[in-house]
Amino acid sequence: MADETAGGGDALIVAVRAAAVGTVRVLLAAGHDPNRPDPASGLTPLMFAAGLGDEPTAAALIAAGALLDALDRKAGAAALHKACQGAHTGVARQLVAAGASVDVQATSTGHTPLFEAIWFKADDIVALLLERSCRLSPTTYYGFTLEQHIAYAKSVSRGRDDADKLARIETLIGARRARDQAAAAAARLIAAVHAGDMAALKAALAAGEPIDRRYPIVGGFDDGHTALLVAARDGHADMVGVLIDAGADVNVVEPVFGAVPLHKATYNGHLDITRRLAAAKGVNLNYQGPSNGYTPLHDALWHGFADCAAALLDAGARTDLVAWDGKRPVDLAAEKLGADDPLTRRLRDLAAART
């Protein structure tokens, strides 16, 4: 690791701000930290590169492990916000392709990249974000909806081409809303699950409805869900069985909480669904959700559903996985069920057998 004292870390910032990509590469290869912020501004090297629209430097920083969604110290904004402020479509595309969040909200304003792109009339970036399913539902921290934000931008923007760019942005957003409505209407399996209509579910499957079609990202409870995720969450055991038998992906991950169908079942205490999913071919009993590292077994114990937890243990779920809060299943069992509960004792015995 390079010495970051005596200006070692600042040398990278200086090179980035000078668009000296060759020097940037040399410094990164020497071990300079791509995430060390500038002491004065609080911006990381990637934020500077994004704000400058420097695609080669941004690429070098991303390849070196720069954190895509790090927030600056003062505005609480990410590199993608900086690219939007400069209307730098190329860097925005790089960041999004690398996995930057299209919905991260600045801690000062609540602006998502979409709100920032609108404010700076970066209509091509607006198109990019809409294509990547950014949400249209957030409000700013000062209370503006997307429509209010656009209206205010129109009222105070008198620069050359501003009106044309904002008109295009409104057209793009209108088209995206229409696409979302069409996609929601096309989600026939999810509609059948919500209605509890088994006949409609089977009819949609027979008609060739894609079994793992996801609901559009509209800022609702079903965002990015498949029919199996919704059925497992909402307790439709018979429908879960039909969907599994028809080939639904039993390990599909939804984008909001990062949960799989087994998480949905155990979190809500659906014993029959837990058993059906746990017995499904190829199921991952031990998937750890990205937000807290909880497995389905953790979730069952966290909410006190001992019967679901027992079903997972019977199916062979691991008991040694540690969540991000440091808790093992046995820890949650003792906390939620009691130290002398039969399931807690079972988990302690399993832990002792591993030693």
BARO-545847 format. One line per 2 residues: their letters; for each residue x negated, y, z of N, C-alpha, C. Coordinates in steps of 0.001 Angstrom, whole numbers, plus 500000, padded with zeros to 6 digits. Last residue first. Layout:
a	X Y Z X Y Z X Y Z  ...
This chain:
tr	518504 471202 516840 517218 471504 517489 516463 470236 517836  520900 470391 515900 519930 470850 514895 518545 471079 515501
aa	522407 469850 518114 521987 468710 517303 520947 469105 516269  523057 472378 519010 522096 471583 519780 521567 470419 518966
al	524963 473059 517097 523728 473833 517185 522648 473045 517939  526957 471240 517729 526334 471183 516408 525004 471939 516403
dr	527601 472122 520278 527059 470773 520099 526361 470638 518751  528644 474617 519685 527438 474516 520510 526779 473159 520343
lr	530901 473822 518227 529851 474578 517561 528548 474548 518363  532348 472572 520271 531950 471816 519073 530802 472521 518349
rt	532799 474697 522003 531958 473581 522443 531476 472758 521247  534505 476164 520354 533224 476737 520768 532278 475636 521223
lp	536638 474405 520237 535891 474697 519010 534538 475322 519325  537552 474337 522930 537025 473122 522281 536215 473413 521017
dd	536380 477048 524966 537307 476555 523949 536714 475318 523267  534677 478216 526745 535080 476840 527020 536086 476293 526011
ag	534265 480821 525873 533111 479931 525959 533499 478475 526148  536635 482041 523473 536229 481739 524837 535130 480695 524874
lk	537316 483113 521053 538096 481977 521544 537790 481638 522995  535607 485308 520633 537028 485414 520277 537896 484287 520857
ea	533045 484643 521660 533606 485974 521854 535117 486004 521659  532605 482053 520833 532574 482351 522261 533244 483681 522550
al	532785 482480 518065 533720 481567 518738 533774 481865 520230  530629 484147 517562 531986 484663 517373 533012 483783 518072
dv	528585 482322 518139 528686 483579 518887 530086 484169 518771  528945 480324 516266 529141 479993 517679 529274 481255 518531
pr	528301 481677 513836 529674 481263 514131 529908 480967 515606  526065 484336 514832 526330 483034 514235 527783 482680 514508
kg	525200 487761 514357 526059 486744 514966 526134 485479 514121  523887 489921 513305 523123 488993 514129 523917 487840 514703
dw	525235 491389 511503 525293 491877 512879 524567 490944 513851  525018 489925 509208 524183 491119 509312 524221 491714 510709
av	525010 486443 510355 525569 487608 509654 524685 488830 509896  523432 483406 509830 523481 484588 510690 523981 485773 509866
ld	524258 479979 509739 524051 481230 509014 524306 482422 509933  524812 477556 510885 523572 478222 511273 523362 479568 510605
tr	526846 476019 510022 527084 476739 511270 525870 477563 511696  528408 475261 506889 527214 475467 507708 527534 476310 508930
ag	531124 473024 506373 530591 474389 506385 529377 474486 507300  532438 470556 506045 530983 470620 505974 530388 472007 505952
ad	535080 470225 506532 534673 470175 505119 533161 470296 504946  535227 470630 509237 535524 469280 508726 535044 469120 507286
ll	534772 473387 509220 533773 472490 509800 533980 471059 509304  537182 474192 508057 535926 474445 507369 534805 473563 507913
aa	538982 473411 510034 539102 472842 508692 537817 473040 507903  538175 475058 512137 538004 473608 512255 538086 472930 510893
ac	538969 477536 511118 537558 477267 511367 537294 475772 511456  541730 477188 511097 541018 477391 509832 539531 477094 509996
da	542135 476970 513867 542500 475857 512987 541812 475982 511630  541330 479410 514926 540539 478219 515236 540866 477068 514294
fg	541285 482404 514254 542020 481305 513614 541210 480014 513752  540137 484795 515138 540713 483876 516111 541499 482729 515518
hw	538746 486425 513492 540161 486726 513679 540877 485716 514565  536234 485226 513664 536371 486646 513994 537834 487002 514274
la	536730 482694 512607 536480 482840 514042 536664 484281 514494  537092 483309 509889 538118 482561 510625 537952 482761 512125
dh	534658 484600 509288 535926 485333 509222 537016 484632 510016  532778 482503 509584 532704 483698 510436 534055 484411 510470
lp	533731 480895 507479 533780 480409 508867 533679 481565 509849  533173 482483 505219 534563 482196 505577 534702 481681 507006
ty	530477 484597 506513 530976 483492 505701 532467 483324 505984  529358 487931 506597 530225 486898 507170 530553 485844 506109
gn	527893 490079 505777 527220 488791 505860 528055 487691 506456  529147 492480 505339 528791 492147 506717 528082 490802 506870
sp	529159 492929 502562 529354 494052 503479 528914 493730 504898  528841 490564 501069 527769 491565 501087 527947 492657 502126
gq	529582 487376 502541 530035 488624 501938 528983 489708 502076  528203 484326 501829 528149 485442 502760 528534 486730 502048
yn	529522 481122 501363 529214 482401 500732 529262 483516 501778  529955 478465 502012 529078 479259 502863 528716 480625 502283
ln	531300 476819 500318 531870 477013 501646 531159 478103 502438  531963 477009 497126 530875 477406 498013 531477 477726 499370
vg	533340 474326 495232 533529 475491 496089 532285 475742 496934  533273 472091 493578 532336 473176 493335 532465 474375 494252
ka	536639 471253 493963 535363 470887 493366 534510 472134 493118  538200 471951 497098 538106 472146 495651 536709 471822 495148
aa	538471 471892 499792 538375 470592 499120 538166 470721 497612  538787 474512 500455 537601 473830 500970 537385 472488 500291
lr	541305 475041 499337 540107 475632 498743 538848 474893 499186  542916 473558 501093 542953 473292 499648 541707 473841 498969
rt	542354 474667 503614 542079 473250 503346 542008 472967 501848  543254 477300 503177 541868 477037 503565 541491 475596 503246
id	545932 476816 502720 545112 477331 501629 543636 477110 501923  546736 475971 505249 546918 475082 504097 546033 475517 502922
lh	546067 478286 506856 545424 476985 507050 545544 476090 505822  545441 481441 506763 546257 480533 505952 545611 479144 505943
gn	544288 483687 508062 544797 482555 508831 545671 481593 508062  543022 485737 506785 544459 485900 507058 545090 484694 507732
yt	540477 484824 506553 540669 486140 507165 542121 486332 507580  540872 482509 505073 540526 482403 506492 540742 483717 507226
ak	541618 483525 502504 542452 482570 503229 542152 482571 504721  539537 485237 501794 540913 485744 501834 541802 484833 502683
hl	537352 483490 501827 537407 484608 502769 538849 485100 502924  538100 481864 499672 538074 481306 501030 538044 482395 502094
pv	537818 483642 497430 539138 483185 497879 539150 482593 499287  535330 486084 498525 535763 484979 497672 537120 484497 498183
ag	534528 489618 498638 535030 488381 499218 535379 487363 498141  533772 492254 498383 532818 491224 498011 533218 489857 498524
fv	535577 494216 498776 534909 493717 499970 533838 492672 499648  535798 494837 495930 536020 495807 496998 535266 495399 498262
pe	535535 492905 493909 534542 493975 494012 534711 494926 495185  535612 489323 494538 536286 490584 494227 535374 491746 494593
vv	534359 486471 493020 534100 487511 494016 534833 488778 493615  535201 483038 492731 535249 484374 492165 535116 485407 493288
nv	535175 480374 493258 534124 481180 493880 534107 482617 493352  537049 479113 491775 537255 479099 493226 536206 479929 493961
da	538583 479981 488907 537278 480042 489545 537457 480157 491057  541120 477689 487816 540716 479006 488316 539361 478914 489015
ga	542169 475327 486730 540798 475704 486442 540364 477080 486903  544573 474334 487478 544504 474864 486119 543112 475387 485770
di	544177 473750 490121 544325 472623 489187 544210 473082 487729  544201 476374 491098 542984 475555 491181 543045 474411 490176
lv	546872 477054 490580 545789 477804 489954 544473 477026 489994  548264 475244 492203 548479 475257 490749 547322 475946 490043
gv	547321 475985 494774 547101 474651 494240 547244 474589 492731  548295 478595 494936 546855 478354 494998 546534 476984 494413
md	551007 478055 494936 550421 478729 493784 548901 478563 493761  551283 476914 497460 551608 476118 496274 550985 476733 495019
ah	550497 479118 499144 549730 477872 499102 550014 477057 497839  550250 482185 499384 551049 481368 498471 550326 480036 498209
gd	549011 484215 500950 549595 483027 501578 550458 482165 500692  547556 486383 500083 548954 486615 500450 549679 485372 500931
ra	544994 485412 499475 545168 486498 500448 546590 486557 500990  545545 483534 497506 544873 483111 498734 545050 484152 499833
av	546696 485196 495559 547493 484118 496153 546876 483633 497465  544508 486858 494954 545740 487439 495494 546577 486360 496185
ll	542643 484989 493970 542307 485837 495113 543562 486399 495766  544098 483995 491779 543744 483119 492896 543380 483922 494136
at	544306 486199 490071 545523 485653 490675 545198 484758 491861  541596 488452 490939 542266 487475 490086 543514 486975 490799
hg	540890 491942 491451 541275 490618 491935 541796 489746 490786  540346 494600 490875 539354 493595 490537 539680 492184 490965
dd	542626 495731 493239 541534 496113 492345 540547 494965 492126  544799 495420 494886 544480 494321 493971 543297 494619 493056
fg	545148 497755 496249 544763 496573 497019 544357 495406 496125  543802 500457 494155 544827 499732 494892 544293 498455 495519
gv	542357 501858 492249 542432 502389 493600 543521 501744 494422  542211 500551 489900 543109 501701 489931 543202 502329 491326
ip	540842 498397 487886 540407 499202 489028 541216 500500 489036  543093 495682 486911 542261 496873 486652 541916 497616 487939
yr	542626 492252 487809 543472 493438 487835 542599 494663 487603  541201 489801 485648 541138 490665 486828 542093 491855 486691
rd	541797 486482 484714 541948 487903 484366 541959 488730 485648  541521 483774 484947 540689 484605 485811 540719 486081 485399
ip	543221 482728 483058 543475 482409 484460 542671 483279 485419  544877 484325 480471 543558 484038 481060 543653 483879 482568
eg	547774 482726 479284 547272 483860 480061 545905 483505 480655  549008 480727 477812 547600 481025 477574 547063 482239 478285
aa	551485 479896 478437 551385 480813 477296 549948 481230 477011  551086 478488 480742 551408 477728 479532 551259 478588 478281
la	550744 480637 482489 549635 479719 482231 549857 478946 480934  553325 481701 482414 552195 482517 481969 550990 481639 481664
ak	554759 479567 483501 555042 480010 482132 553887 480836 481577  553760 479450 486087 553517 478328 485180 553764 478725 483727
la	554718 481943 487004 553297 481615 487034 552976 480511 486033  557454 481667 486751 556770 482684 485954 555269 482414 485906
am	557853 479652 488648 558208 479414 487253 557501 480411 486339  557090 480883 491042 556299 479778 490515 556597 479516 489047
dg	557005 483856 492269 557782 483207 491208 556936 482115 490552  556238 485802 494018 556451 484453 494527 557210 483582 493539
ah	555561 488246 493092 556994 487947 493137 557280 486588 493775  552798 488027 493153 553454 489026 494003 554940 488727 494157
va	552503 486038 491182 552122 485770 492570 552810 486756 493500  553356 487423 488910 554100 486242 489353 553779 485904 490800
ai	551354 489358 488755 552745 489775 488953 553586 488608 489457  549202 487698 488233 549240 488430 489502 550655 488920 489786
lr	549937 486822 485681 549756 485867 486770 549833 486555 488131  549984 489157 484133 551228 488433 484398 551092 487431 485541
aa	548680 491740 483482 548282 490817 484548 549496 490011 485003  549641 493620 481761 549207 492347 481175 548829 491315 482219
aa	550066 495805 483347 551242 495120 482798 550881 493750 482235  547424 496509 483768 548248 496076 484895 549476 495319 484415
aa	546711 497269 481189 546043 496127 481808 546841 495607 483000  548341 499513 480840 548516 498355 479965 547889 497113 480572
qd	547302 501164 482812 548709 500762 482880 548963 499534 482018  544697 501480 481850 544929 500848 483145 546368 500350 483270
ra	545198 502848 479471 544593 501516 479431 544825 500773 480736  546216 505233 480514 547071 504404 479668 546520 502982 479573
rr	543949 506172 481823 545150 505854 482605 546091 504960 481795  542306 506590 479580 541941 505591 480590 543150 505210 481441
ag	543643 508667 478304 543512 507374 477625 543157 506274 478607  543332 510667 480241 544669 510215 479865 544629 508860 479188
il	540562 510936 480145 541189 510445 481379 542603 509956 481094  540240 511933 477545 539596 510686 477948 540261 510088 479183
te	541652 514355 477738 542086 513322 476793 541511 511966 477174  540103 515728 479602 541506 515408 479903 542027 514305 478987
ir	537730 515898 478118 537750 515152 479373 539183 514775 479747  538546 517610 476057 538161 516231 475736 538197 515363 476989
al	538966 519889 477593 540094 519295 476865 539784 517851 476497  536375 520357 478435 537383 519999 479427 538621 519403 478776
kd	535216 521008 475955 534732 519859 476713 535756 519408 477758  536652 523309 475239 536698 522120 474387 536255 520876 475150
ad	535978 525042 477328 537376 524666 477119 537480 523399 476282  533164 525283 476970 533739 524715 478193 535165 524225 477972
dr	532061 526519 474757 532441 525107 474624 533072 524512 475882  530671 528973 476768 530839 528466 475416 531070 526963 475454
gr	532491 529511 479872 531309 529409 479038 531629 528851 477660  534411 529656 481747 534585 530525 480582 533379 530466 479647
sv	536056 528206 484289 535028 527920 483284 535297 528728 482020  538081 528338 486121 536879 529129 486403 535780 528935 485351
sk	540167 526731 485321 540475 528118 485691 539231 528975 485868  539061 524226 484899 539568 524977 483748 539772 526451 484087
ay	538538 523497 487541 537424 523667 486600 537864 524480 485385  541169 523267 488450 540320 524324 488995 539131 524585 488075
ai	542008 521054 486949 542713 522331 486816 541859 523488 487329  540268 519095 487912 540214 519498 486508 540871 520870 486319
hq	541151 518977 490574 539759 519294 490275 539614 519778 488830  543746 518118 490275 543497 519448 490834 542070 519915 490541
el	543258 515559 489258 543975 516536 488443 543760 517961 488962  541963 514349 491429 541275 514483 490142 541938 515562 489286
tf	542673 516328 494387 542797 515144 493555 542033 515367 492256  541033 517922 497062 541445 517961 495659 541583 516550 495082
gy	540091 518064 499731 541488 517757 499454 541933 517745 498018  537501 518232 500416 538289 519444 500626 539698 519288 500052
yt	536494 515863 499663 536615 516082 501108 537292 517404 501431  538526 514712 496893 537352 515341 497474 537571 515534 498974
tp	539898 511448 496381 540069 512893 496539 538781 513448 497137  540004 508678 494052 539452 509426 495193 539870 510886 495197
sl	541168 507501 491648 541994 507775 492823 541348 508598 493924  539834 506540 489563 540446 507845 489352 541175 508332 490607
rc	536725 504764 489548 538070 504987 490090 538540 506417 489818  535152 503449 486653 535126 504294 487839 536558 504553 488281
sr	534788 501644 484489 535860 501433 485479 535672 502221 486764  533085 502341 482502 532569 501458 483555 533537 501327 484730
el	534460 504191 481037 534255 502864 480442 533799 501855 481493  534168 506348 482760 535495 505772 482553 535395 504377 481954
ll	531432 506848 482444 531954 506431 483746 533329 505788 483621  531330 507625 479704 530567 506483 480203 531151 505958 481505
av	532949 509938 479702 533334 508772 478895 532627 507520 479374  531369 511539 481391 532742 511181 481782 533184 509947 481012
id	529193 511831 479731 529037 511032 480949 530402 510648 481496  530340 513473 477802 529842 512160 477398 529616 511261 478613
da	530947 515791 479290 532028 514963 478773 531557 513581 478317  530160 517537 481612 529364 516487 480972 530316 515437 480397
kf	530995 519770 483089 531458 519605 481701 530610 518599 480918  530546 519829 485725 529457 520303 484870 529752 520071 483387
wi	532888 518726 486658 532544 520086 487072 531466 520681 486172  532759 516136 485587 533818 517061 485159 533404 518507 485463
ae	530607 515108 487010 530511 515217 485556 531569 516168 485007  531686 515126 489592 530534 515971 489286 530396 516171 487776
fl	533737 513279 489368 534065 514655 489729 532915 515598 489366  532136 511016 488739 533147 511512 487800 533504 512963 488104
pt	530547 510622 491036 529921 511067 489789 530927 511600 488771  532657 512127 493596 532091 510971 492929 531334 511473 491696
hg	532517 514376 496242 532499 514217 494788 531940 512850 494417  532422 514960 498876 533298 513858 498480 533350 513654 496987
ts	530660 516868 499779 531846 517300 499038 532878 516193 498808  528701 515575 501372 529054 516973 501608 530395 517344 500987
ta	528260 512997 500506 528738 513185 501874 529145 514619 502167  529531 511900 497409 528575 512749 498113 529124 513077 499494
qv	530437 508572 496815 530885 509926 497114 529805 510688 497864  530220 506272 494155 529627 506782 495386 530032 508233 495589
dv	531114 505083 491850 532119 505647 492743 531543 506221 494026  529286 503773 490435 529981 504837 489707 531003 505531 490604
sa	526162 502803 491682 527602 502884 491920 528207 504050 491145  523768 501277 489535 524172 502397 490384 525689 502445 490509
ga	522810 499285 487847 523675 498916 488968 524048 500039 489898  521552 499809 485504 520739 499185 486546 521548 498823 487779
av	523516 501135 484101 523113 499811 483624 522301 499067 484676  523510 503529 485540 524686 502667 485591 524324 501250 485151
lq	520967 504515 484834 521317 504267 486224 522494 503301 486338  521146 504769 482017 520124 503932 482647 520526 503548 484069
ra	523225 506653 481798 523401 505305 481253 522385 504331 481860  521975 508840 482955 523189 508294 483568 523429 506868 483093
vg	519976 509247 481072 519608 508795 482407 520822 508221 483128  521657 510034 478879 520733 508911 478781 520334 508376 480134
th	523075 512305 479747 523783 511057 479479 522839 509863 479451  522892 514757 481677 521871 513896 481094 522451 512493 480894
ag	524045 516978 482891 524654 516408 481679 523657 515524 480921  523121 517699 485314 522353 518153 484168 522911 517687 482841
qc	524973 516473 486937 524817 517923 487032 524037 518486 485852  524547 513788 486350 525797 514435 485918 525660 515953 485932
ak	522111 513366 487609 522196 513225 486154 523452 513900 485618  522928 513710 490251 521967 514653 489660 521988 514573 488137
hl	524629 511519 490620 525177 512878 490725 524247 513887 490043  522710 509519 490423 523709 509641 489356 524403 510999 489419
aa	521285 509814 492806 520634 510150 491539 521646 510327 490414  523683 511203 495204 522802 510180 494657 522193 510632 493335
ag	524015 513427 498057 524354 512980 496713 523290 512014 496200  523787 514997 500325 524311 513641 500445 524739 513071 499116
ak	522650 517448 500454 523978 517374 499832 524607 515991 499977  520324 516700 502094 521097 517929 502270 522518 517828 501704
rd	519067 514260 501511 519260 514654 502910 520218 515828 503074  520575 512092 499035 519625 513115 499465 520034 513675 500823
la	520958 508566 499097 521570 509900 499152 520553 510924 499638  520570 505779 496894 520098 506581 498019 520707 507980 497938
dl	521232 504136 494818 522320 504853 495480 521876 505572 496749  518856 502990 493903 519742 503679 492960 520761 504573 493655
la	515592 503053 494926 516962 502818 495377 517920 503661 494549  513064 501716 492863 513719 502899 493409 515164 502581 493765
ga	511508 499659 491793 512363 499405 492954 512972 500629 493588  510180 500029 489462 509362 499934 490673 510188 499745 491940
ai	512184 500419 487620 511431 499165 487554 510593 498947 488804  512889 503016 488366 513851 501927 488552 513131 500585 488549
la	510564 504351 487553 510953 504334 488966 511937 503205 489256  510610 503965 484782 509468 503499 485570 509828 503391 487045
aa	513035 505221 484098 512857 503787 483843 511715 503226 484678  512450 507866 484783 513519 507153 485490 513365 505651 485312
tp	510485 508359 482859 510128 508361 484271 511191 507638 485091  512011 508173 480458 510863 507290 480698 510468 507217 482177
ed	514096 510203 480958 514403 508777 480839 513181 507880 481044  514765 512877 482595 513528 512245 482136 513720 510729 482106
gl	516560 514736 483573 516913 513988 482369 515730 513252 481772  516205 516004 485929 515458 516522 484785 515829 515833 483480
ga	517732 514446 487612 518093 515842 487428 517401 516478 486241  516276 512058 487467 517650 512114 486960 518069 513553 486694
af	513896 512803 488691 513874 512345 487300 515263 512419 486686  514869 513426 491262 514240 514452 490439 514259 514046 488968
ml	515789 510907 492024 516731 512022 491935 516159 513149 491083  513422 509462 492078 514436 509125 491078 515460 510249 490932
pt	512046 510641 494278 511537 510779 492912 512586 510479 491850  514632 512154 496370 513697 511093 496033 513138 511330 494632
lg	514985 515191 498220 515273 514389 497029 514196 513319 496836  514383 516947 500219 515049 515706 500605 515387 514808 499435
sa	512965 519254 499828 514327 519171 499289 515100 517963 499778  510545 518885 501352 511229 520179 501247 512695 520038 500858
pd	509637 516230 501183 509945 516829 502480 510765 518114 502385  511012 513931 498960 510279 515187 499036 510625 515868 500366
pr	511162 510497 500064 511740 511768 499617 510765 512923 499748  510125 507490 498730 509781 508504 499723 510298 509860 499265
np	510554 505571 496868 511729 506044 497602 511397 507095 498659  508310 504546 495741 509239 505238 494840 510438 505833 495559
dh	505177 504860 497187 506562 504513 497507 507520 505263 496589  502315 503597 495525 503077 504730 496063 504552 504377 496151
ga	500726 501616 494405 501480 501340 495630 502208 502503 496239  499613 501832 491975 498703 501921 493117 499420 501743 494446
al	501792 501890 490340 500968 500688 490312 500004 500658 491487  502600 504507 490881 503450 503389 491296 502648 502092 491335
lv	500472 505896 489693 500728 506021 491131 501587 504871 491647  500796 505157 486994 499548 504858 487701 499781 504891 489214
rv	503334 506182 486452 503099 504740 486370 501837 504339 487122  502846 508918 486782 503846 508239 487603 503586 506742 487610
tg	501079 509371 484697 500608 509490 486082 501562 508794 487035  502904 508990 482589 501697 508181 482692 501141 508199 484107
va	504825 510957 482994 505188 509571 483206 503967 508663 483301  505191 513776 484058 503945 513100 483700 504126 511598 483919
aa	507058 515684 484744 507380 514742 483669 506132 514036 483151  506621 517080 486975 505879 517524 485792 506171 516652 484578
rv	508022 515642 488791 508538 516969 488440 507825 517552 487227  506357 513398 488975 507723 513273 488440 508231 514627 487981
av	504077 514503 490138 503999 513902 488804 505373 513773 488170  505115 515330 492608 504511 516314 491704 504468 515764 490282
il	505887 512844 493678 506891 513880 493424 506359 514901 492421  503357 511706 493936 504341 511095 493039 505428 512102 492686
ad	502219 513331 495840 501606 513264 494512 502578 512659 493507  503543 512874 498199 503911 514057 497436 503329 514030 496026
gg	502246 510655 499219 503597 510491 498721 504015 511657 497846  499773 511904 499847 499840 510742 498965 501210 510536 498381
ga	499409 514005 501584 499982 514310 500284 500087 513134 499353  498366 512805 503886 497594 513834 503169 498100 514041 501749
te	499638 509439 503515 499321 510657 504255 498592 511633 503353  500001 507076 502302 501028 508084 502039 500753 509383 502793
da	497832 504992 500698 497930 505896 501836 498922 507000 501498  499431 502180 499119 498642 503410 499073 498852 504223 500332
m	499147 498796 500000 500000 500000 500000 499124 501237 500000
